[in-house]
Amino acid sequence: MLDIKFALTDNPKPKPDQTKLGFGRYFTDHMFVMDYTEGKGWHDPRIVPFGDISLSPAAMVLHYGQEMFEGLKAYYAPDGRILLFRPQKNIERMNETNRRLCIPEVDPDDILFALKEIVKTDRDWVPKLPGTSLYIRPFIFATDPFLGVRISKTYKFMIILSPVGAYYESGINPVKIYVEREYVRAVKGGTGRAKVGGNYAASLIGQKKAAELGYAQVLWLDGVHRKYVDEVGAMNVFFVIDGEIHTPSLEDGSILPGVTRASCIELLRDWGYTVVERKIAFDEIVQANAAGKLNEAFGTGTAAVISPIGELCDGGEQIILNEGKIGPIAQRLYDELTAIQWGKVPDTRGWSVPID
């Protein structure tokens, strides 16, 4: 178990208005930090006041992008407990990303312990209003001051916390999505399956174009054929076609294996739905809509949980889904997942991990 040193702030910040949190705007009083040195391993775990960090202008992360990050949440339950939702899945994905980026893995037990300790330290920051939570951002980056493309020999692992509300201003209301055919975000054999900043940097130009056209997010197509559905912005995507649920498969390695995605698939199959993971050509979506068989579509992710899709725009062609309203499957998934996450129903799957 980590021997974490504590240096707590003498000047705690005022808490923000829980009705106006937004997403990612506010940060708690403390952060977790741990260093890595080749030959020594991970060392010096500590919880210190949240603040700026000192970094060499030659730090390798700034020039070659060797970094990773994760995202999960802590929820305030009605009985006063603070719950993490499936943190082990995030930890598994974290180390999978580390392997892909040649970053030293971190012991899963140490990560979970660090997550619990930093949340316990700032537990007063966990918001209590419906729909709010404490977003947890673990990340690792290369710190060697060296200009040359190689694997870094030193790293920093940090965890910061942010009280948040809804990811989209529309909340659970359906969002409008723009189908991107000019740019791509990931390709087979690349880093699409890993949670790295470069994937999101590559997606910004598509997001900018979509925003200028009045759309909330981008539907990305595969990077080779520009025909198969990949992801929606920072979310996995599902389509309900003639009563069956279809979602892009993970086999090409260009799609992030979402924790919420996996949870939705498990719930849907338990409820008796047929869930098909496969390559989905966007033309199939167009044809299903024309035939009256496209029932609904939605995105899934830690930040938004479930985000129903009300409109898809492909060039000048628009597809309106379910009259622009949330569909019954998306609504049921949202209700069930949030009830588990906030501890409002018994957790029969062992997904919730309480902060001791």
Backbone torsions as a table, in degrees:
resi	resn	phi	psi	omega
1	MET	NA	140.6	-179.9
2	LEU	-61.9	140.2	173.3
3	ASP	-98.2	86.7	-173.9
4	ILE	-82.5	130.3	174.1
5	LYS	-91.8	139.9	-177.7
6	PHE	-112.9	131.1	172.4
7	ALA	-134.2	89.1	-170.2
8	LEU	-85.8	152.9	-176.2
9	THR	-69.2	146.8	173.1
10	ASP	-95.2	-2.2	-174.0
11	ASN	-135.7	71.7	-178.9
12	PRO	-62.5	147.0	-178.2
13	LYS	-82.6	153.4	173.3
14	PRO	-68.0	144.4	179.8
15	LYS	-76.4	143.9	178.8
16	PRO	-75.2	162.8	175.5
17	ASP	-65.5	119.0	-175.7
18	GLN	-67.5	-15.3	177.9
19	THR	-85.0	-6.9	-176.0
20	LYS	-132.6	38.0	-173.9
21	LEU	-72.2	-40.2	-171.0
22	GLY	64.0	-150.4	-179.6
23	PHE	-135.5	124.4	173.4
24	GLY	73.4	21.9	-177.2
25	ARG	-95.9	-29.6	-174.2
26	TYR	-119.3	150.5	-178.9
27	PHE	-133.2	147.8	-172.9
28	THR	-75.8	-175.0	-173.6
29	ASP	-76.4	-22.2	-171.6
30	HIS	-133.4	166.6	175.5
31	MET	-145.6	153.8	176.2
32	PHE	-95.8	138.7	178.6
33	VAL	-137.1	139.1	173.4
34	MET	-147.5	143.9	-176.3
35	ASP	-109.9	155.9	174.9
36	TYR	-126.1	134.3	173.9
37	THR	-131.3	130.5	179.6
38	GLU	-56.9	132.4	-178.4
39	GLY	90.8	-17.5	-179.9
40	LYS	-114.7	-27.2	-178.7
41	GLY	83.5	-164.3	178.3
42	TRP	-75.1	135.4	-173.7
43	HIS	-155.2	168.4	175.4
44	ASP	57.4	53.5	176.4
45	PRO	-71.4	136.7	-175.9
46	ARG	-154.6	152.8	172.1
47	ILE	-115.7	121.4	-171.4
48	VAL	-133.5	167.6	177.0
49	PRO	-58.9	140.6	175.9
50	PHE	-61.2	132.0	-179.9
51	GLY	-175.7	178.3	-179.2
52	ASP	-67.0	157.9	178.3
53	ILE	-116.9	151.8	177.5
54	SER	-94.7	130.3	-175.4
55	LEU	-144.5	135.3	177.7
56	SER	-63.5	140.6	174.0
57	PRO	-60.1	-18.3	178.3
58	ALA	-94.4	5.3	-179.8
59	ALA	-53.5	133.2	-171.2
60	MET	-62.5	-28.5	179.4
61	VAL	-61.6	-32.6	-177.1
62	LEU	-72.6	-22.6	-174.2
63	HIS	-109.7	-29.5	-174.3
64	TYR	-125.1	-0.9	168.8
65	GLY	69.7	25.5	179.2
66	GLN	-79.4	94.3	-178.5
67	GLU	-158.7	162.5	175.5
68	MET	-146.2	163.4	174.3
69	PHE	-151.5	164.2	176.3
70	GLU	-133.7	172.1	177.6
71	GLY	-152.0	127.4	175.6
72	LEU	-149.8	179.0	-174.5
73	LYS	-134.6	155.7	168.7
74	ALA	-114.3	141.0	-173.7
75	TYR	-124.7	143.7	177.8
76	TYR	-92.8	115.7	-178.2
77	ALA	-85.5	158.1	-179.5
78	PRO	-58.3	-27.9	-178.8
79	ASP	-87.9	7.0	176.8
80	GLY	93.4	-7.9	176.4
81	ARG	-72.0	154.8	171.1
82	ILE	-111.4	126.2	-172.0
83	LEU	-116.9	138.3	168.0
84	LEU	-98.2	145.6	-179.2
85	PHE	-104.6	109.0	175.7
86	ARG	49.7	49.6	-177.3
87	PRO	-62.0	-28.0	-180.0
88	GLN	-61.2	-33.2	178.7
89	LYS	-67.4	-40.9	176.2
90	ASN	-64.3	-38.7	-180.0
91	ILE	-66.2	-41.0	176.1
92	GLU	-59.5	-46.1	-178.9
93	ARG	-67.2	-34.1	178.4
94	MET	-59.6	-47.6	-179.4
95	ASN	-73.3	-27.6	173.4
96	GLU	-64.7	-42.7	175.8
97	THR	-63.1	-42.5	177.8
98	ASN	-55.9	-44.6	179.6
99	ARG	-61.8	-42.4	-178.5
100	ARG	-65.6	-33.4	-177.6
101	LEU	-96.3	6.2	-179.3
102	CYS	59.4	35.6	174.9
103	ILE	-98.0	138.5	180.0
104	PRO	-58.6	134.7	177.5
105	GLU	-69.2	157.0	177.8
106	VAL	-115.3	139.8	179.8
107	ASP	-56.4	125.2	-178.1
108	PRO	-56.0	-38.0	178.7
109	ASP	-65.0	-36.8	178.2
110	ASP	-66.6	-39.8	179.4
111	ILE	-63.2	-47.6	-178.7
112	LEU	-62.3	-40.6	178.6
113	PHE	-62.9	-43.4	179.2
114	ALA	-63.7	-41.9	177.5
115	LEU	-58.5	-46.9	-179.0
116	LYS	-64.3	-41.0	-175.5
117	GLU	-69.2	-39.6	-179.8
118	ILE	-70.8	-36.2	177.2
119	VAL	-68.8	-40.6	176.7
120	LYS	-61.1	-39.1	-179.2
121	THR	-61.5	-40.3	-177.7
122	ASP	-112.3	35.2	-176.0
123	ARG	-62.2	-25.9	178.6
124	ASP	-67.8	-12.4	178.9
125	TRP	-88.7	-8.9	179.4
126	VAL	-70.1	115.3	-175.9
127	PRO	-71.5	154.6	-173.5
128	LYS	-111.0	-14.1	-177.9
129	LEU	-67.6	148.8	177.1
130	PRO	-54.5	136.4	178.2
131	GLY	84.5	-0.7	179.3
132	THR	-105.4	161.7	-179.5
133	SER	-163.1	176.4	176.2
134	LEU	-107.3	110.8	179.7
135	TYR	-79.0	135.6	-176.1
136	ILE	-116.1	123.8	-177.4
137	ARG	-120.4	94.8	169.7
138	PRO	-82.3	143.8	176.9
139	PHE	-156.1	154.8	-179.7
140	ILE	-133.5	139.8	177.9
141	PHE	-145.4	152.8	-179.0
142	ALA	-76.3	136.7	-175.1
143	THR	-119.7	-2.7	179.7
144	ASP	-54.8	129.1	174.1
145	PRO	-82.6	84.3	-172.6
146	PHE	-152.2	131.1	177.4
147	LEU	-101.9	94.3	-179.3
148	GLY	176.4	141.1	-175.0
149	VAL	-82.3	102.9	175.0
150	ARG	-157.0	174.4	176.7
151	ILE	-75.6	131.9	179.7
152	SER	-66.5	155.4	177.9
153	LYS	-105.2	-6.0	178.1
154	THR	-136.7	148.5	-177.9
155	TYR	-146.5	163.6	172.8
156	LYS	-128.3	131.5	177.0
157	PHE	-110.9	125.7	-177.5
158	MET	-133.4	155.6	171.9
159	ILE	-133.1	124.9	173.8
160	ILE	-120.8	159.8	-173.4
161	LEU	-127.8	145.5	-178.8
162	SER	-144.4	119.1	174.3
163	PRO	-69.2	131.6	-172.3
164	VAL	-135.5	158.1	169.2
165	GLY	-108.3	-141.3	-178.8
166	ALA	-70.7	142.5	179.1
167	TYR	-69.6	-45.0	175.8
168	TYR	-98.5	143.3	178.1
169	GLU	-60.3	-27.9	-179.7
170	SER	-75.8	-8.9	-179.1
171	GLY	64.6	-127.9	-178.5
172	ILE	-86.0	-1.8	177.2
173	ASN	-69.1	148.1	-177.0
174	PRO	-59.4	144.5	179.1
175	VAL	-107.9	158.8	178.3
176	LYS	-98.3	131.9	-173.0
177	ILE	-120.4	135.8	178.2
178	TYR	-102.6	129.3	179.3
179	VAL	-83.0	118.3	-176.3
180	GLU	-93.4	119.6	-179.4
181	ARG	-115.4	-7.4	-179.0
182	GLU	-90.4	-47.7	-176.1
183	TYR	-105.9	161.6	174.8
184	VAL	-129.7	156.8	-179.2
185	ARG	-107.7	-22.4	-176.1
186	ALA	-160.3	158.0	177.6
187	VAL	-136.7	162.2	176.7
188	LYS	-57.2	130.2	-178.0
189	GLY	89.4	-6.9	179.6
190	GLY	-89.8	-147.1	-175.0
191	THR	-109.8	17.8	-178.2
192	GLY	-58.8	-32.8	-179.0
193	ARG	-77.8	-19.1	-179.5
194	ALA	-90.3	155.1	179.0
195	LYS	-100.0	88.0	-176.2
196	VAL	-128.2	150.1	-176.8
197	GLY	-60.2	-32.1	-178.2
198	GLY	-59.4	-33.8	177.5
199	ASN	-61.7	-40.0	-176.7
200	TYR	-78.5	-34.3	174.9
201	ALA	-61.6	-40.7	179.8
202	ALA	-66.7	-22.0	-177.4
203	SER	-89.0	-10.2	-172.4
204	LEU	-64.2	-37.2	-176.8
205	ILE	-66.3	-36.9	175.4
206	GLY	-68.3	-39.6	178.1
207	GLN	-63.9	-39.7	178.9
208	LYS	-62.6	-45.1	179.6
209	LYS	-62.3	-44.2	-179.4
210	ALA	-61.6	-43.8	-178.8
211	ALA	-62.5	-39.6	179.5
212	GLU	-64.3	-25.7	179.5
213	LEU	-93.3	1.4	176.8
214	GLY	89.9	22.6	-179.0
215	TYR	-111.9	148.6	-174.0
216	ALA	-80.4	-30.2	-174.4
217	GLN	-152.4	174.4	-178.0
218	VAL	-115.1	135.7	168.1
219	LEU	-94.5	113.4	-178.3
220	TRP	-87.7	139.3	174.1
221	LEU	-102.9	165.9	-176.2
222	ASP	-61.7	153.3	-173.7
223	GLY	-82.5	-5.5	-178.3
224	VAL	-101.2	-57.4	-175.3
225	HIS	-95.2	-16.2	-174.8
226	ARG	55.7	40.2	-175.3
227	LYS	-135.2	-30.9	-176.3
228	TYR	-95.6	142.1	-178.6
229	VAL	-69.6	134.8	174.5
230	ASP	-107.4	-85.7	-176.4
231	GLU	-134.8	169.1	169.5
232	VAL	-110.6	102.9	178.2
233	GLY	51.2	-116.6	-179.5
234	ALA	-97.9	24.5	-176.1
235	MET	-134.2	153.0	164.9
236	ASN	-78.2	161.9	-173.7
237	VAL	-130.8	144.2	179.4
238	PHE	-128.4	144.4	175.0
239	PHE	-125.3	134.3	175.6
240	VAL	-100.3	110.9	-176.3
241	ILE	-119.2	112.8	179.0
242	ASP	52.7	41.4	175.7
243	GLY	87.7	-12.1	176.9
244	GLU	-99.3	148.5	179.8
245	ILE	-101.7	125.8	-179.3
246	HIS	-118.8	136.2	178.1
247	THR	-143.0	145.0	179.8
248	PRO	-57.7	138.7	178.4
249	SER	-75.5	163.7	-178.2
250	LEU	-96.5	4.0	-167.1
251	GLU	-65.2	-29.2	-178.7
252	ASP	-79.5	-12.9	178.6
253	GLY	77.0	13.9	179.7
254	SER	-101.0	-0.8	-176.1
255	ILE	-119.8	136.6	178.7
256	LEU	-68.5	129.0	177.1
257	PRO	-77.2	88.1	-173.4
258	GLY	-68.5	142.5	176.1
259	VAL	-68.9	-41.4	177.6
260	THR	-67.0	-38.4	175.7
261	ARG	-55.0	-52.1	-178.7
262	ALA	-61.5	-38.9	-179.5
263	SER	-66.4	-40.5	178.8
264	CYS	-64.3	-43.3	179.7
265	ILE	-60.7	-42.3	180.0
266	GLU	-64.5	-44.8	179.1
267	LEU	-63.1	-47.2	-177.2
268	LEU	-60.2	-43.9	-179.9
269	ARG	-67.8	-36.0	175.8
270	ASP	-63.0	-32.0	179.9
271	TRP	-82.1	-1.7	176.7
272	GLY	96.0	4.4	177.8
273	TYR	-78.9	150.4	170.7
274	THR	-87.2	121.1	177.8
275	VAL	-114.2	123.3	-176.9
276	VAL	-113.2	120.3	174.2
277	GLU	-99.8	115.7	-173.4
278	ARG	-162.1	173.2	170.0
279	LYS	-70.1	131.1	-179.6
280	ILE	-123.8	111.2	174.7
281	ALA	-73.0	137.4	-179.3
282	PHE	-62.2	-29.6	177.2
283	ASP	-58.7	-30.4	177.0
284	GLU	-64.7	-36.5	178.8
285	ILE	-65.5	-43.5	178.6
286	VAL	-60.6	-45.0	-178.5
287	GLN	-67.2	-39.7	178.8
288	ALA	-63.8	-39.0	177.8
289	ASN	-65.6	-43.2	-180.0
290	ALA	-62.5	-32.2	-179.5
291	ALA	-85.9	0.5	-179.5
292	GLY	75.8	20.4	-175.8
293	LYS	-107.2	-4.2	178.7
294	LEU	-86.6	100.4	-172.5
295	ASN	-78.9	-44.7	179.5
296	GLU	-168.1	169.0	176.3
297	ALA	-148.5	152.3	-179.4
298	PHE	-158.2	155.6	173.6
299	GLY	-102.7	157.8	178.9
300	THR	-134.1	141.0	177.8
301	GLY	-176.6	163.8	-178.9
302	THR	-59.8	-43.5	-173.7
303	ALA	-66.0	-50.9	-174.8
304	ALA	-97.4	-13.0	-173.6
305	VAL	67.1	-85.3	175.4
306	ILE	-124.6	130.0	178.4
307	SER	-126.8	100.5	-179.6
308	PRO	-64.4	145.6	179.4
309	ILE	-102.1	121.7	-179.2
310	GLY	-97.1	-22.1	-178.1
311	GLU	-153.3	139.9	171.3
312	LEU	-118.6	131.1	178.8
313	CYS	-118.1	119.4	178.4
314	ASP	-116.8	97.4	-173.4
315	GLY	66.3	-122.1	178.2
316	GLY	-95.7	0.2	-177.8
317	GLU	-93.9	132.0	-179.0
318	GLN	-116.8	137.2	173.8
319	ILE	-115.1	118.6	175.9
320	ILE	-97.3	123.4	-176.0
321	LEU	-101.7	132.1	173.9
322	ASN	49.4	40.8	179.5
323	GLU	57.8	28.0	179.4
324	GLY	74.5	13.9	-178.4
325	LYS	-109.7	160.5	175.6
326	ILE	-66.3	137.6	-179.8
327	GLY	-84.8	163.7	-175.9
328	PRO	-66.1	-32.5	-179.6
329	ILE	-72.5	-44.5	177.0
330	ALA	-60.0	-42.3	179.9
331	GLN	-64.0	-42.7	-179.2
332	ARG	-65.4	-41.7	178.2
333	LEU	-62.5	-44.5	-179.8
334	TYR	-61.8	-45.9	-178.7
335	ASP	-62.1	-43.5	-177.0
336	GLU	-70.5	-46.7	-177.9
337	LEU	-64.0	-46.0	-178.6
338	THR	-68.1	-32.3	176.7
339	ALA	-64.3	-39.9	176.5
340	ILE	-68.2	-46.8	-175.7
341	GLN	-61.4	-41.8	-178.8
342	TRP	-89.1	7.8	175.3
343	GLY	68.3	29.3	-178.3
344	LYS	-88.6	-15.2	177.2
345	VAL	-132.0	158.0	177.1
346	PRO	-60.4	137.4	178.5
347	ASP	-91.6	97.4	-176.6
348	THR	-86.4	-4.9	-176.4
349	ARG	-107.7	-4.3	-178.4
350	GLY	71.6	28.5	-178.6
351	TRP	-81.9	-28.7	-176.8
352	SER	-89.0	132.2	177.9
353	VAL	-117.3	112.6	-177.6
354	PRO	-74.0	146.9	170.7
355	ILE	-80.0	116.9	-174.6
356	ASP	-64.6	NA	NA
